[in-house]
Amino acid sequence: MSRRLDLSRESWMRAAGTRVVMKALSADGGTARFVGGAVRNALLGRKVDDIDIATPLLPDAVVRRLEACRIRAMPTGIGHGTVTAIADGRAFEVTTLRRDVETDGRHAVVAFSDSWAEDAARRDFTMNALYASEDGEVFDYTGGLEDLEARRIRFVGDPVARIREDYLRILRLFRFHAWYGQGAMDEQARAAARNEQAGLQNLSGERLQKETLRLLEARNPLPSLRVMANDHVLAHIIPARTGTIRLDRIERLVAIDNNRDVAADSILRLAALMPSDPDLATTVAERLRLSNENRNRLLGLAGAQEEIAPAMPDAALRKLLYRLGKQHVRDSILLRWSEDVDDAHDTGWENLLDVTKDWEKPAFPLSGRDILAAGVPEGPRVGAIYSKLEEIWFEGDFMEDRPSLLQRLLALAQSQTD
């Protein structure tokens, strides 16, 4: 099977930055090809974000050629042969062809090579081992074109060997199946991931986090998540019994997202996938080394107690927004919606989200200085009166303005002195 990219459709290949980098690497007998995700996505008709380039040139030669053309060259991974070129405001990762000499399940010692087939043989999946020349000719050394056509995620060579080189490839298998796969997962790949899953315990939380959240961002991660749950791989991320994983809730949330045509929210989907258990949420947040913001968000949802219903009055919702904040209330609405299987309620849930979207937190019209100016002496009475007035304003749906509240303040101040 042979393919060629249509340059008229691939603006990223025609871009000025791309052309100048490829010209620098290809001059005077040099060779360079696009590789990996850019080629895969272009063949699928999807957006190309990152542009990786492979070349037989050694890293020092890559740097010299780039700098000779006044292209900024950054040795971002020089030990593994990677130089980042910055041209026309865009970054290009340029990596020398290589082969693995030694691996330990997390890192690899590499040797540089001049063989394209050897470089392809060390990559993870066949669809990521595709190369394309500057004029669009596609080179396939592993059967990647056929697998891409079938939307089949297949390891290059022996699946067990590929996984033992880097155990993160277990999660990458499920992530790539969610993003690019169709139908049943490749059985050899699945069996290898199932049998080698213990190696996930040796990986850092940061690496687990990246793959897990990217998996959850797929338009429909359910097929991958079901296999992960059935094969007990998911327990390495969410250490709970398979029966407690909320596949039903995340399935509903995915449908809601897709019906509303909104981007997936990986933290919200993670919360939907987990049982409502703050202790478990703490464990998962630590396991994935989540940022403080995402950790607090996950814990807040795991312990949420507020009652939200599709027919609740707007005023009641605004009170929740004032007390809990827009992000938490929005998340809670979507989680509650994902537990509601009655489609007749969808309009009500959507209306709640509309109120949330347009809401801006109002500022309480009075301050402590106003209370002092009303004759209340400094001390605990100031705080008590402030809280009383804010509660009146809050219970009145924030409708009372400053003059009205000042009248109330004067009455309260007078009652304090009588």
C-alpha angles and dihedrals in degrees: 000000000000131000139179128203116236105233091199088066098040106076091173090064092050095046116119094240093051093049095049093049093047091047091053093050096042099047122109097014097318121140130209134168136184112248143187125357097011092056093041094050094044091054089050093049092244130136116280113221109159120042116205122185129197125202140168088228115111117244095255090053091048091054093047093050094047095047091046087061091046093251115144110245121198119189093221096156104007094153089062094039099260124140121175114221119202113204130160090352094304131109122229122188109218114192130183116236108264148168130217115254099176134004134183102189093271109040136028136213107216139195122207119247141186094214120102091196091052091051091049091050093062095054123101109237130021093236089057092052095071121117131195130196124226090263093052103260109148121219120202122185100164109040092266096143092058091047091048090051090051092042087235120154104214128168119238106254119329110012094209092052091049092050094047088055089061122358091203085078088078090067091038088058091058093041093051091046088054093049103034110009131098131192123358119355117256102273097218091051092047093048092050092050091048094049096043099042094112087076090070088077089069095058126097120253091240092060092045090049095054095052095041095051092044089052090052091050092064117112089246116010093165099100091053094043092051091054091045090052094045093047092044092240091121090061088072088065101031107027098208134112112279090244092061096055108108100227088149092059097046090046089057092045091051090052090049091050093048095045090051091044093229129144117265117260106215097197092049090048090049089053090049091051093053129072113251096266119134092200091054091046089054091051093049093046090053093044092053095038091231119192116260090255094053092040092055091046093052093046092047092055093045091056099035112140103169118120114237123175132175093245098046115133118260090238092058090049092050089054090055090048092052093049102037106025133244098276096053094044093047090050091048092051091053093046092050090046090052088058093051111087095181107103089196087074095056094095091053092052091047090052091054090053090050091055089048093049094053097040122110119186109253121226117239104248097224135061138196089264090062090055093049090047089055089063101262108142120234113273141073092322090071092059093043093053092044091053091047093052093045090051091051090049091046095049090049090060091255091290100127112096130213097272091051092048092047089057090052089047092054090050092050092045090050091049089053092057098041 
